[in-house]
Amino acid sequence: MRALLSVFDKTGLEAFASGLASLGVELVASGGTSAVLAAAGIAHLKVEDVTGAPEMLSGRVKTLHPAIHAGILADLDNPAHRRDLAAQHVEPIGLVVCNLYPFRAEPSVEMIDIGGPTMVRAAAKNHAHVAVVVDPADYGTVLDELRREGEIAPARRRSLARAAFAHVAAYDAAIVSWLDEGALAPGELPPTVHLALERAQDLRYGENPHQQGARYRVIGGPAGWWDSAVQHGGRELSYLNVFDSDAAWRLVHEVADLGGTPAAVIVKHANPCGAAIGADLATAYDLAFTSDPLSAFGGIVALSEPVGDALAAAIVANPVADVLVAPAYSPGALSLFAERRKNMRALQAAPPGPPQLGFRQVDGGALVQEPDRLLARPDSWRVVTKLEPTPQQWGDLELAWLVCARTLSNAIVLAAGGQVVGVGCGQQSRVDAAGLAARKADGRAAGGAGASDAFFPFRDGLDAMADAGVGAIAQPGGSLRDDEIVAAADERGIAMVLTGERHFRH
């Protein structure tokens, strides 16, 4: 058997090539691969020895030659193909070992591989006769099978071919994304979207135990915080554990950024049920927990700063959380969790990366949108009532507005003293959301602030918030009855600001 080796990633190359040679496989190598084999004293032919043509165009043309591609593509069950090979004095190639230029790491025109993908696709197409290896992690498996069976079995060749086509698809997707950079106007969506994902983590189950679930990541893309997260204790994560933890971790960083102070967030079923800032992390956690202690049971707790022994003691004294996410933990905290919270997953995590395009499947395709960013900052909000918010209320308005934007619609959020005290979410009517938030606040919103993710169609939602005791409200505005709503706020002695920006979330 003849094997063609042309790899950018030289990991494990010498040992693999030496193993092939010891089995009597004739080696052919190109460019830098040939140089590595020569330095290791491994006998092989250079590609130009096979093609009779030198590398040219600064290496852009090396393997693009009939002597190579006929050897890869020949259907050896077809007599006509065998006659063509004999007439052209071409030896069939039974193994192609190739991985591509590291385009994602060094995006440029010269990192767009041509010969590599062509060889990989040719070999994968002809997997009935050719094995193609694109991942050094497969070298050992391929060598073992050759030693044991004397050949690479059809099922293995098919599996390797699938990996090869996936490798090229991910490579092409990366190039398309690079070409989009700078070519799209701000806010413009690309004409096509190409996702190449690899399974990164098996999950206990999906949204429900009868559904399979897994976390996938972009092949070759920048690592997300999940890829470096360390889980201390607890069972494997489920789909909802990951989904809710990601939401909580993003939100706690946004909340902490409001005032540069420690923050705590608790998420339950995709919605925040607690959020707060504090002079220290313990205070922030206590306020977030007391936002809604009942809903906090079995929720996801995210903390913006490392967890020490004292805070760990406070956490285990409260009802159990499914997941705790923080930048770091003291040894004493981890020891306490191992003793008292064996099922709680304590995740040690790096900050989240910037949000990407959002995808929702629909029949035959997907809905795609930009991430929802809070573009309208408080200094652009417009006070439309006779009363203006107090300095304390301005801070609570910012907190309520941020949390409201990250809550399922229709949403109303009430906050006071840097603490979210009431959340009404996922309701079909805004007045029901306001009434739910007021009931959860249970009198704690007095003098605080409230936010509505969209305008008030009628004054009943505002009245429900006023009845809860809020002194200031933030809402986008834009209703036909805005004048009536503002007049109602003045009537109830409430300050109101219009943000000019809606934040529906479904």
N, C-alpha and C positions, 0 to 999 in steps of 0.2 A: 504494500500500500504506500502511496505517496501522500505526504501531508504538507500543506502550505501554511507557513507561519508568518503572520504580519500583524504585530501588535504594538500599540502605543504603551499600554500598561504592561511592563515587563515582570510584574509580580509572579513568581513561581515559574518563570519561563525556562530557566536552565534545567531545573529538575524535571519538568515536563518533557522538554525536548530530549534530554538524556534518556528518560524512560522510554520514549517513543523509539529512539535510535536503538536501544537495547533489544527491542522487539522486532528489529529489522525493518522499521518504517523508514522510507527515504524522505529526507527533509528538504524542503525548499523554503527559503526565507528571503524577505525583502529588507532593504535599507538598514535601519537601526536594529531590527531583529537579527539580521544576518551578522551585524557587528558584535552583538552580545554572544551569539552562538560561536563565532570565531574566537572571541576572547576566552570562551570557556573550553575551547578545543573540541567542540561538537561538530562532527562532519556534516556538511549540508551543501546543497546547490544554492547559488544565488538566483534570484528571479531572472536576471539578465542571462544567466546560463541556459535557462529554459526558453526564454523568448527570443534570444539573439538580439535584443534591443536594449540599449542602456536606459537607465532612469533619465528623465528629462523634465524640463520646465520646473526646475527647483524642487523636484520630487513630486510634482502634481501628477505625473504619469509614471507609474512603476509597474502595476499589475494589470493595467487595462490593455490586454493583448489576447488574441485568440488562443495562443498556446496555454494560457492560464484558464480562460473562461470556458473554452471547449472542454478542457480537462475537468472542470467543475460541473458543467451543465450536461455532460453526456449521459443519456439514458442507456445504461449498459445492457438493458434488456432489449434494446432496439438494434437489430443488425445493421441498419443504415448508419446509425450513430457510430457503431464500432468501425465500420468501413471508413467513415469520415476521419475518425481519429487515426486510423492506420495510414490513410493517404496523406495526412498532414504531419505524421510522426509526433502525435500528441499523446502523452501518457495521462491516463485518468487520475484524478485527484480524489482520494477517499476521505480526507479530513482537512477541514479549513479551520485554522485557529486565528481569530481576528477580533480585536476590539478597537474602538474608534478614537479619534482625537478628542481630547477633553474639552469639548466646545463650551459646556456650561461654565467651566472654571476659567476659560480664556476665550470668550466670544470674539471672533473676528473672522474675516473672509478666509484667512489661511487655516483656520481651525475647522472649516467646513470640509469634511472628509468626503472624497468621491470614490476612490478605489476601494476603500474599506467597506462601505455600505454595499457597493456593487458585488464584491466577493461574498459578503455575508448573505445577501439576498439570493444570489445564485446558488450558493450551497444549501440554503434553507429550502429553496424551491425544489432542489433535487435531493431532498433528504431521504428518498428511497434508496439512494446509492452513496450519499455523502453525509458525513457528520460535521456539524459546524459548532464551534465552541467560542462563545463571546465573553465568558466570565471565568477568570482564573480559578474561582471557587469550584468549577466543574472539572479541573484538570485531574484531580485524584480519582474521581468517579470514573472518568473516561479511561484512564490508565488501568485501573483495577479491572474494568470490564474487558479491556483488550487482553490483559494478562490471563484472565480467567476463562474467557470465551473465545479469544482469538479474533473477535470482531465486535463491533458496536451494534447492539440489537436494534431492530426497527423501532421499537417503542422508545428507546433512548434517543434515536436519531430524530424522531418526531418531537419529543420533548425539547431537545436542543434546538430544533428548527423554530419551535414556538418562541423560545427565549430569544433567538436571533432576530425574528421579526419584531418582537417587542422592543429589543435593544435599538433597532433602526427607527422604529416608530417614535420612541422617546427622543432619539437624537434629532429627528426631523421636527418634532414638536418644539424642542428647545430653539432650533434655528428660526422657526416661524415666530416664536415669541420675541426673539432678538430683533428680527426684522420689523416687528410692530413697534419696538421702542423708538420713540422720537418721530415715528411716522403718523401716530394717531394724535389728534387734537385732544386737549384736556377734556376728560369726560366722554370721549368717543370710545365706543365699544368696537372691538375688532370684527372684521367681516366673518371670520371663522375662529373657532376655539378648539385647541388641540390639547387634550389632557392625556398624559401618560403616567399612570399611577402603579405603584407596586405595593403589595400587601406588606405592611410593616408590623402589624400586631394583631394576633387573634384575640378576640374578645369573648367573654363568657357566653354572651348571646346578644341578640339585637335589642330592639325596643322591648321585646317580650321573649320569654324563655324559649318559645318554639321557633324563633327566628335566629338564623346565623348572623353573626356580625363580625366585622374586622375594621381596623383602621388602616387606611392606605395613605401613602405619601407620594409626592411628585418625584419621579425617577430623576436622579441627578440634580434635583432642585436644592435650594437652600434648606438647611435643616430647620424644622420647627421645634418649638420647645418640647413637644412630646418626644422627639427623638433623643433628647438628652435627659429627660426627666428620670429621676430615680424613685422607685416605689419602695417605701419602707412599710412592710407588713400588709396584712389584709389579703383578700382573695383577688383573683384576676378581675380586671375592670370589665364592666359591661359597656354596651353602646351608649346608654344614657349617662353612665358615669363619665365617659370621655366627653360627650356632648355638653353636659352641664358644667363639668370642670373647666372646659375651654371657655365657656361663657363667663364663669365666675372669675377666672384668672385674668381675662381681658378687662372685665369691668372693674376689678379691684385696682388695676393699674390706672384706669381712667379716673376713678374716684380719688386715688392718691395724688394724681396730677392736678386735681382741682386746687389744692392749697399746699401741695408739697408736704402733707402730713400723713402719718400712718393711717391706713385704711383697712377695713374688713368688709367682706361681702359674703352673703349666704344665698345660694341659688337652690331652688327646688322646682323640678319639672320645667326647666328652661327659663324660669322667671326669678328675679331677685325677690327674696322675702325679707332680706335684711341687708342694710348697707349703712356704713357710718365712717366718719373720720374722728380722730381723737388726738389728744396731746401725746399719747403713747399707744402702742399696739394693743395693750391689754384693755385700755379704755375703748378703743375702736371696736375690738372684738365684743366686749360686753354690750356696747350699744347696738351693734349689728345683731347679736343674739336676741336681745330684748326687743328688737323691732317686731318680731313675731316668733316667740319661742315654740309655739305649737307647730308651725310650718318648718321650723329649723330641724326638727327631728328627721334624721335620714337624709339631710341635705348635703350640699357641697359648700365647704367653708374655704374661702380664699383670703389670705393675709399678705399684706404688702411687704412685711419685714420678717426677719428670722424669728422662730419660735423658741423661747427659752423655757427653763424649768417651771417658773411660776405660771406663765401663760398656759403651758401644757396641763398643769394641774387644774386650771380653770376650765379648760376645754373638756377634760375627762369628767369634771363635776357636772357638766351639762348633758342633755340627751345626746345620744351617739350621732355622729356625722358619718355619712358613707365615705366621703373623701375630704381630706384636708390638703390644701395646696399652699406652699410657702417657699420662699427662697432658700431657707436652710432651717435646720433643727439642732438644738443642743443635744449632746449624748444623753443627758438626763431626760429630755423630752421624749426621745425615741424609746428609751428604756421604759418610761411610764406608759407610753402608748402600747408597747409590746405586752405589758402586764395587764393594762386595764381596757385597752381598746384593740383587741387582737384582730378584729374584722375591719377596722378602719384603715383605709389606704392613705398613708401620709406621703404625698408626692413632693419631692424637692425639685423645683423647676426654675429654669431661666425665664427672663421676661418674654412675653409673646412677641412675635414679629408683626409687621404691619398687616392689616386685613387685606384680603384679596377679593377678586370677583366672587360674587355669590351665585350659586347654582341651585335651582329647584327643578326636579324632573316633572315634565308633563307628558301627555301621550305623544309619542313620536319625537320627543326632543326635550328641551330644557328652557326654563326662564333664566336669564343671566342679567345681573345688575352689578353696578358698582357697590362697594361697601357703604353703609350708611354712616357718614361722618357728621359730627356736629359742627357745621360750618358757621352758623350764626353765633358769634360770641356775645357774652353779656353786654359788652360795651356798644353793641349794635341793637340791643333790644330796646323797644320803645315803650315808655310808660304812657298809658292812655287814660289813666284815672286821675282823680283829684289828689289822691294820696300817692306818695312814692314809697317803695319798699325801704325799710330800715337797713342799715349795714348788715345786721344779723340775717334779715330776711333775704337779702341779696345772696348771701352764702347758701342759705337753704334752698333758694330758687335754683341755683346752679346744680346743687346735689339732686334735687327732685327732678329737674329737667333731664339730667344725664341718665339717671336710673329709669326714668319714664321712657326714654328713647331705647333702652335695652330691655323693655318689658313688652310682652305680647299685647296687641291692641284688642279692643279699646283699652287704654291704660290711663289710670290716674295714680299719681304718687304724692304722698304727703310727707313733709320733712320738718323737723324742728331741732334746733341746737346741734346741727351736724349729724343728725340721726334720721334715717327713714323710719317713719312711724306707721305708715299705712300704704298698702299697695293693692289697687284694684286692677285686675288684668284679664284679658281674654274674654271680655264681655261684649255682647252684641249691641248694647246701648251704653252710651257714655254716662248716663245717670246711674245705671247699675254699677258701673266701675267706680264712680265717685262714692256711691253708698257703701260699697264693699271696702274701699280704702278708709272711709270715715269709721266704719264699724271696727276695723282692725286697729285704727289709731286710738280709739276708745278714750278720747279726751286729750291725748298727748300732742295733738296738732295745734293746740291753742297758741296763737301768736306766731305760728310758723308759716310755712309756705307750701304751695301745692303746684303740681304741673299736670297738664293734659297733653297727650301726644298729638291731638288734633283739635280743631276749633270746637267750640260749644255750639251745637245747632239750636239749642234752647237754653234758657237760664236755669233749668232744673238741676243740671250737673253742677253749675256754679253754686247754686243754693245749697246743695248737699255738701260741698266743700266748705262753704261759709258756716253751715251748721256744725261742721267738725271743728271750727275755731280758727281756720287759717287766716292770716292777715295779708297774704300776698299770693298771687297766682300768676304762673307763666303759661301761656298758650300761644299757638301759632297765629291765630286770627285768620280771617279770610271767609268768615260766615256772612251770609246775607243779613244776619241779625247781629253783627258785631256791635252796632250802636246800642242795641238793646242790652247786649251782654255787658258792655262797658257801663251803661246806666245802672244795671243791676249790681255791678260791683261797687259803684259809688253809693248806691242805696244801702248796701250791706257794709259799707265802710272798709272795703278791701282794696288794696293796691293791685293793679294788674299791669303786666307787661306783655307785649306781643313780640314773639321771637321771629315771626315771618318764615318759620321753617317747620314743616310737619315731620313727624317721625313715627309713622305707622310701622308695625312689625308683625308679620304673620308667620 
